[in-house]
C-alpha cells in the first residue's frame, strides 16, 4: 500500500531567505521556515553562528499591573559548541550569569520602543543552536529579537540593530571574533534606531573619552546599514500590528486630580532631598484622592498610576524649564560624599562609600587560586574567573519589607558592571596569585548604587592590600528631554526620583586616565550625539572630583601587605616535568603535604606553584617538601629526614612525601653495629649526607659521615 498517497501529500516548506555582508561575514535570515506559530520568528545566522529568535505576545493585557511585562530569554545550548552539560542530569539548567547579562542587553534597547500603555505579556526567546568562534552569538541574538518583533503583529517602533566594537593596538574592529575579544582593549556593544543611539554597554582598558565616542558612532553607522537591510525584510514579510487594549490613564482623571491637588501642591510634595518625606507626602495625597474617588471603581483601579504620572510631569517640568532639581542641587552638583575604610573588623578588606542617601559597604576576601569560579558556557576563551564582584540589594535599603529570594537579574547585572569596571586595574596572577571576591552590600539606596559599588570596591581592594594599578570611580548622569532634540538637560549624579521620572541613566566608571565601563539605559527612542558627548564629559568631570577629593583622601594607594587575617601565598616555579613527582600517584604525594602542613597548594601546567596558608612555619615546611621533591640528590648534600622503614641491611629515610633514600647499616654509626634497631627506631629524625651513586648506580646516604654541627635541609 502506498501510504504517502493514502495519508498525506508531500510537504513543501516555502520560506524566504535574505542576506547581507556584515564586517566581512554573511548575515543570513530565513523567514517562514520554522516557528510559524509564534507572532514573529527569525532563523538567523552570522557566519556559522545560528540562533532561533521568536517574539510572542498574549492576546489580552495582564490585569492588575502598572508596567509592561516584557521577558527576554537567552538560552545557551551546550550542543552549540559540541559539549555535553556537566552535572548529574546532563541537561541545561537555569540560565548562567552570562545568559542573564545577555538578556538584559537585549531588553534595554527593545523595551522603550513598545507602546507606553501596552500591558500584554511579551516574550522574546533566543536559542543559541550553533556557535562560530568568528561570530559572537550575543549580537546575533539582539538582531534576531529586533527582527522577529518587527515582522510580528506586536506593536513595536523598530527595528533596531546592535553591533560590537573591539580595539587592538588602537585600531577599532567591527564585531570582533572570540579570539580578538580575548586581547581587545575595548568590548563595546551599541544598539541604535534609524537615527539615534539607544543602548551602550562597554568594558574598556582605560579608553579615552574621545576614542570611546568614535567607537560608539562607528557602531551606530554599522547599525544603520543593518536596519536598512531589516526594513526590506519587514516590507516583504511584516504583519499588520494588532489592536490592543490601552491601559493609559484617562485624561478626565488627570483633570479631576489637578482640581483636588493643584500643581503647586504637588510640586511642594515632591521637591525635597529626603526620600522618606517625599513618599509620606505622596501617600497623604493619594489617601485624599482615594476618599474623593471612592465611588468610582474605574478610576480607583488606575489611581496609583495617575499619581505616578502626575509626579513625573511635575518633576520633569521643574527640571527642564526651571533647572530646579527635587533636592535643590545645581544640575552639575554631586550629592555629599564620604569614603571610609576598615569599617568591618577581621575581614581581609572593607570600605564604605556614601553619596547622599546611597550607601554601599564593600568587603574584600582573598583566597588561593583554586577558589576561582569555574565557568561552563559557550565562550571557550573563559573557563574560570579569578575576580568576582557580587552585589546585594536588600529591601531595607529602600525602606521596604520583603523576603530575600537570592540575586535577581538586576543584582546580577549591577555586580557584573562593577566587576567589569575594576578588572582592567587588577594585578596579574604573577604579581598577586590570589582569587579575589568583593561583595557590595547596599545599606541605603537612592540612585546609582552600581557606581557607588565601583567606588567602594576600589577602596576595599586597596585596604585589603590588593596592588591595583589605579583607583576606579563611577558616577551616573540623567536626562530630561522636551519636545525637540535640542530641548534637553543633562543632570550629574541622579537620585532615584530623577531616574524614575527621567529619560536616561548613563553610568560611566574609570580612572584618571580613561573609561573602564559604561552602561546606558534610556526610556526614550534614542539619544543624539550631542547628548552622548555631554553625558560622557560630565561623568569624566565628576569622576575626577570623586577620585581626587574623596577617595584618594581616604586611601591613596594599596597597602603594602595583605591583612593579618588573609591567607599568605608563597610562589615558586618548578620544572613542568616534575609536576607528576609533586602530585604523586593519584594525588598521594601532594595530599600528604597538605595533610601535614594544613596549606593549600595550586600547580598549573606551566609549573607555577602557589602555597597558601595562614601559618608561615607550615608554609615554609611545605615549600621545603616541594623543593626536596623536585631536586636531584647531589653528592655532599646534607638533608634531614624521618626513619620510615627498617630492614636488615639498613634504614629508609623520608625527606619529603614520596622522596626517600636508604642508609646502609654500615653507614649508620662509626662503630660496627649488629642490628639497625640498636641505633634507630621508626620515627627518628636524622641528618644524613649524600654519598652519591654506589657501584650499582643507586644513590646512598650516610649518617656517620655527617660533619659535626651540620644542618640538613628539609
N, C-alpha and C positions, 0 to 999 in steps of 0.2 A: 504493500500500500504506500502511496506517495503522501507522506504526512505533510510535506510542505504545501501541496496543493489543497489538502483536506482542511488543515487547521490554520494556516496563516499565509500571508504573502510576504515576499522579501522586504526587509526594512531598508529604506533609503533615508539616510540621515543627512539632510541638506543643511548646510551651515555656511557662514561667510567668514573669510579669513582676511585679515588686514596686517600689514607690516610696515615698519619704518626703520631706518638706520638711526641708532642712538649710541653715540660715543664709540663708533666702530663695531658695534654688535647689533644683532637684529632683535627688535622688539616686535613680537607677533601676538595677535589677538584673534581668538576664534569665538564667534558669537553664534549661538543656536546649536552647538554641538552637544553640550552637556548642561545639566542643571536647569532644564526648561521650566520646572515648576516654581523656581524662585522668581521673585519680582524682576530681578536682573542678575545676569551671570556672565562672567568673562573668564574664559580659559586662556590664560596669559602666560607668555614665556619671554624671557630675556636671555639670549644665548640658550643654554640648556636648562636654566633655572625655570621651573614650571610651577604655577600656582592655579588653584581653582578659587575664584573670588565671587562671592554671591552677596546680594542685598535682598533682604526680605522685610516686610512690614505687616503689622497686624491690620485687620480690617477696620477696627474701631479704636478710639483712644483708650488708654488705661485710666480708669476712674480714680479720683482722689489724689492726684499728683499735681505738682506745680512745676515740673521740669520735663525736658524732652528725654524719654527713655531710650537712649542710643547705647547699643552694646557692640563693641568691636572685638573680634576674636582673631588671634593669630596662632594657628595650630602647627607645631613643628612635628612632622612625621619623620621618625628616625630612618625609615627606608629611603628617605630623600638623599641621604648620604651613605647608604649601604650599611647601616648599623642596625643591630637588634637592641632594643632598650634594655638598660640594666634593671636590677631588682628581681623580685621573685615572680611577678606575674607577666613580665616580658611584654608589656604594652605601655603606650604612652599614658602618663598620669596627668596630674594638674599642670597647668601652664608654668613653664620656667619663668624666672625673673626676666630673662631676655625676651621671652614671648610677651610678657605683660608690658614691658617697656615699648616694644614694637607696636602693640595695640594702642598704647597711649599716643605714640607719634602719629598713627593713622587717625585716631579720634580727634585730635586737637584741630587740624585744619578742616576736617569734614563737618564737625558739629555746628560751627557758625553759619553754614550755608543751608541748613534746613530751616523751614519757617519757624518763627519765634513762638507761634501759637499751636504748633504741631505736638500732639501728645500720643500718637500711635507708637507702639513699640517697633523699633527698627534694629535689625541685627546685620552687621557686616562680618562675614566669615571669610577668612583667608587660610586655605590649606596648602602648606608647602609640600609639594609632591616630588620635586627633584631640585637639587642644588648644584649649580655650576660654579666652581670656585672663582670664575671670572666675573660672575654676576650676582650681586648681593640680593637675597630674596626679600629683604625688608622694603627696599624701594619698589620692587615689583608688586608687593602686597598693597602699598599705597596707591600705585597706579591702577591696580585691578579693582580695589574698593571704589575708587573715584569713578572708574568707567562703568562698573556694574550698577552703581547707583544712578549714574547719569542716563543710562539707557533704560532704566526701570521706570515704572509708573509712580515711584515715590517722589514727592515734591523735594527738589534739591536744586540749588542755584549753582550747579557745577558746569563742566567738570573742573577739577584741579589736577595738578601734576606735582610730582616730587622728584628731586634729584639730589644725589650725594656728591660732595666735593672733597677731595683729598689734597694734600700738599706734600711734595717730596722735594727737598733741596730748593724750596721757594717756588716751585712750579705747581700750579693748580691742575688737578686731574679730575675730569668728569667721571662719575660712577667708578671709582677705583675698584680693582679686584680685591679679593680677600688678602692676597699676598701684599699688595700695595698698601692696603689699610693697616697691615701689621707694622709698617715702618713709616706711616704717614704722620706728619706733624699736625694734621687737621682732619677731623671727622665731622663733617658738616652735612646736615640734611635740611633742605629748604623746600617748602611747599608753596605753590603760587596759584592764584586765579589767573585769568587772562591778563589782568592789568597790575595786580599787586601781590606782594609777598604776604602770605597768611600764616606761616609757621616756620620757626627756626629752631633747630636743635644742634648743638655743637659741643665737641670736646676738642681742646686745642693745646698745643705745647707753646704757650705764651705767644700767640699770634697777635701782631699789632692790629689796632683797630682799623686802619685803612686797608690792610690786606684782608681782614675779615669782611669788610664791606664789599671789596672787589669779588671775593669768593661768593658772597650771598647773591650778588647780581649776575655773576656768571651762571649760577644755578637757575636764577629767575629766567634768564634768556633761554636756557635749555627747556625749562618748564613750558614756556610759551610755545615752543615748537611742538612739544608733546600734546598740548591742549589743542593746537590746530589739527593734529592727527586725530585726536579723540572727537573733535567736532564733526569730522567727516563720518565717523562711525555712528555717532548719535543721530546724525541727519538721516542715515540709512536704516538704523536698527532701533532707534529710540521709541519708546511707547509714550502715548499721551499721559501726562501726570494726572493722578486720580484726585477727585474731590475729597476733602476731609472736613471733619467737624472741628471748627475753630474753637480754641479754648481761650481766646482773648477776653480780657476784662471789658464788659460793656461800658461804652462811653457815658451812658446815663449814670452808672455807679460812680465813675470818677467825678462827675459834676456834683452828685449828691454829697460825696465825701468832702469836696472842697467847700461846700456851704457850711458843713459842720466843723471842719478843720481847715481854716484859711491857710494859704501858702506861707504866710509869715509865721504861723504857729508851727507848721511842720518844719520850717527852716530852723526855728529855735530848738525844736526837739532833737534834730539830727546833728546839729553843729556843736559838738563837744568832743574833747580829747579823751573822755572816759567812756569806754565801750559799754560798761555796765549801766552808766547813767543814760546813755542813748537808748539802750534796749529797754530800760524801765520807762523812759518817756514814750517810746513807741507802743509798749504794752498798755499804757494808760489810754493812749489814743485809740488803739484797737478795741479796748474794752468799751469805750464810749460809742464807737461805731457799731459794735455788736448790739448794744442796747437800742441804738437808733434804728437798726435794720432787723430787729428781732422778728418782725412779721414777714420778712422777705427771704425765704429759704434759698432762692436762686442767688441772691446777692451774697448771703452769708457763706455760700459754698466757695466763692472766689474772693472773699474779703481779704484774706491774708495776702493773696497775690496782688490785689488792688493797692493795699497799703505799701507793699514792697515797691510797686511801680511808682507810687506817689513819692516815696522816699528817693527813689532813683532819679526821677525827674528833678526833684528839688536839689539834690546834691550836684547833679550834672550841670544844672543851670547856674548855680552859685560858683562852681569851679570855673566853668568855661567863660561865663560873662563877667563875673566879678573877681576872678582869681582868688576866691575865698575857699580854703580847704576846711574840712569839718573840724580839725583840731587847731585851726588858726595859723598853721605854718605857711611860710612862703613856698612857692612852687618848687624851689630848688633845695629847700631846707630838710635836713635829716633830723629825725627824732633824737632825743637824748640817748647817748651811747655809754655803755660800761663794759669793760673787758676785765675778767678776773681769772686767775689760775689757782690750782691747788685747792679747789673748793671741796673735794671729797678725799678723805684720808685713805691711805693704804693702796688705792688703785695705782696703776702704773703712770697715769697722767690724767689730769682733769682740768677743765676750764668752763667758764660760763660767759656767754655773750648776751647782753641785753640791749635792745633797741626799742625804746618806748615800751609798749605793752607786749612785745615779743621777746621771749627769753628762752635760750637753749643752753642746756648743760651737756657737755660732751665728755665722754670717758674713753680713754685710750687703753687698750690691752695689747701686750706684746706676747708672742708665743713662738715656738720653733716653727720652721718652715713646713713641717709635717702637718701643721694645723691649717694650712692654706685651704681655701674652699675648692673642691673639685667640681668641675663643670661638665655636664653631659648634655650637649646641644649640637646644633648644626654647624657651628663655627669651629673648623678643625684647627684654627690658629690658637685658640684659647682652650686649654684643658683644665686650668686651675687659676684661681685668683688669690693673690697674696695679700692685697689690701681690700678690706671690706668696710663699707660705711653703712650703718643701719640707722634708720630714723623712726622714731616713735611719736605718735600724736594721740595722747590720752584725752578723754573727753573733758577732764577737769581743766585742761589748758584753755578751754573756751567757755568754762563755767557751765558745762552740761553734764548730764549723767547718763551713761550707757555702758553696757558690759563690753569688755575688751574681747574682740574676736580675732586677734592677731593682725598682722600688717595687711592692709588693703592695697589696691593699685596706687592710690595717692602716696601712701607711705613708701612703697617700693620705688616709686618714681622720684620722690624727694631725696631718698637715700642715694639713689643712683646718680642724681645730678650733683650732689655734694661730693660723692666719690669721684666722679669724672673731673670735677674742678681741682681735686687735690693730687690725683695720680701723676700729673706732669712734674710735680716738685718732690716726689718721694725719692729717697736714695735707692741705688741699685741693690740687688741682693748681695753682691760682693762687698758693698760698703756697709750694709746693715742687714745681716742674714736673719731677719725676723718676719714672721707673719704678723700683720697689723690689723686690728679691728678698732674702729671708732664707732661709738653709739651716741647719737644725738637724742637726748630726752627733751621733749617740748614741755617746759614748765608753764609757759604762758604764750598765747598766740593772738596776734592782731596784725597779721600781714607778713609775708615773705619769711616764714620760718626756715625755708630751704637755704636761703642766703645767710641767715643767722647761723645755720648749721655749718656752713662753709667757714665762717669766721671762728666759731667755737672749736671746730675740728682742727683748724690750723694752730690755734693757741694750745689746744690739748696735746697735739703731736709734739710741739716744741717743749712743752712742760714735761713730757714723757722722755725727752732725750732723743727723739727721732730726728736725725740730721736732715730735715727737709731743706731743699735748696733755697727757698724763699717763702715768706708767709703769703697766704692767699686770702683775699676778702671778696665778699659778694654783696650786691645790692640789687634792688628791683625798682624799675620805673613804671609808671602807669600812664594812662592816656584818657582824655575825654575829647570826643570829636563833635563837631557841629554838622551843619548841612552840606558843607563843601569840603574838598580835600585840604583847603588852606585854613579851614576853621578848626583848630585843634590846640590842645595844651598838654604838654608832657610834664608829668609830676615825678619828682625824685622821691624815692623811699615811700611807696604807697602803703597805707594801712589797710586793714580788712575791708572797711566800708568803701574805700576808693577802688579796691579790687573788685568787690561785688557789683558796684554800680558803674564802674569804668569800662573801658574798651580793651585794655591791654595789661598784661603782666609780663614785663620784659626783664628777665633775670640775667645778669652778667657777673661772672666771677673771674678773678685773675690776680696777677701780681702787679708790681710797679711796672713791669716790662711788657705785659701783654695779657691777652684773654686766655683763660683755660677752660671756660664752659659758658654756654649760652642756652637758655630755654625761653622761648617766646610763645605765650598763649594770648589769643585775642578773641573777641566776641563779635567783631565786625567783619566785613568782606575784604580784609587786607589792609596793608599799610603802604603808604607812599615811601619813596626813597628818602625824602626829607625827614619823615618821622623816624625811620630806622636809623638814619645817621645821627639825628639828635639824641635818640634814646641811648645809643652806644656811647656817644660823647658824654652824656650826663652820668652814665654809670661809671665811666672812667674817672671823672672828677670826684664822684662820691667814693669810689674805691680807694683812690689815692688818699683822701682825707681819713677814711676809716683805718687804713694801714698806718699812716704816719702819726695821726693824732690820738689814736685809741689803742690799737692792737700792739704796736711796737713799744708803747709805753708800759704795757702790761708785761710783755716778754719780747725782747728784741731779736733773740736768736735761740736756736735749740740748746738745751742744757748739754753739757759735755759728756754726761753719762746717764744711763737709764736709772730708774728708781731702784732703791734697795729691795723693793718687793717684786721687781720684774726679774724674769729669768735672765741669766747671763749666758753668753754664747762664745765658745772658742772655735775658731775656724782653722782648718788645715787642708792642704791638698795632698792627695796620695796618688800613686801610680794607678790608673784605672784597672790595670791588670791585677792589682792587689785587692780590688773590691771584694772579690769572692772569698779571699782569706779572712777579711774583716767580718763579712757576713756569716761565713761558715755554712756547713751543710744544713739546709732548711732553716737558716737563721740562728742556728745554735750558738755560734760564737758571739754575735752582736747582742743577742738576748741575754747571754751570760754577763756581758759587760754591763748592760743596762740594769740587770738584777743586782749586781754587786755594788753599783755606784749610784743608782737612782736617777741617772741622767736620761735625756732623750738624745738620740743620735740620728741625724739625717745624712744620707750619702746619695749624691746624684751620679748620673752615668759618667760624668767627667772627672770623678774622683774628688769632688768638693765635699768636705766633711764638716758638719756643724755639730758641736757638742753643747747641749743646752741643759742648764740646771741652776739651782739656787745655792748649792754648797760648792764653793770654789775648790776645796780639797778633793771632793769626789769628782769634779770635772777634770782636775789635773790627773787624778788616778785613771780615769777613762782615757784621757789623752795619752798617758804613758802606755796603757794597754795597746792602743791602736798603733802608736809609734813602734812598739816592740813587734807587733804582728806584721807590719809592713816592712820592717827592716831585716836585712840578711845578717846572720851571725858573722862576726869577724874575729879573727884570732887576736887575743889580748883584750877583748871586750869584757867588761865586768857587769854582771847582772844580778838582780835579786829575784828569787822565786820561792815557790812553795812546794814542798815534797808532796807529790800526789800519788806516787806508786813506788813500792819497794820490791825489788826482785833479788834473787841470789847474787846476781852479777853486778847490781848497782841500784841506783835510785833515779826516778824520773822527776824532773823539776819543771813545774809550770811557771813560765814567766808572764804569760797573759793567756786568757782563754783561747784554746786552740793552738797555743805556741809552747812547745815543751822541748826539753833537752835531757840527755842522760849523763849522769856522773858514774863512771865505773867505780867499783868497790875499791880499786887500787888508788883512786884519786880523791877518796873521801877524807882520809886522815894521813898525817905524816908517818905515823906508826902503822904497822901492819894490823889489820882487823880481820876477824874471822867471819863476822856477820854484819851486814849493813845496819840491822836493828840495834847493834851495840852502840851506834853513834846517832843514827837518825830515826825519827818516827814520823808518821804521816801528819802533815800539817805544819811541820817545822818550816820556818822561813830562813833561807840560807842565801849566802852570797857566793857566786861562782865566777870563774874566769873561763873564757872560751879558749880551747886549745887548738882550734882549727879542725881540719879533717884528719881522721885516722887512716890506717892503711887500707881500709875498705871504703874510704870516701865519706864516712859519716862524721858529722860534727860532734865533738866530745867536749866535756866540761870538767873542771876540777874545782874542788873546794880547798884542798890542801895548798894549792899554788896561788891562792888569792893574796895579793900584797897586804901587809898589815895596814890597817886604817883605810882600806879601800872601800868605796861606797858604790853599790851597784845601782844601775838604772832599772826602772820597772814601769 
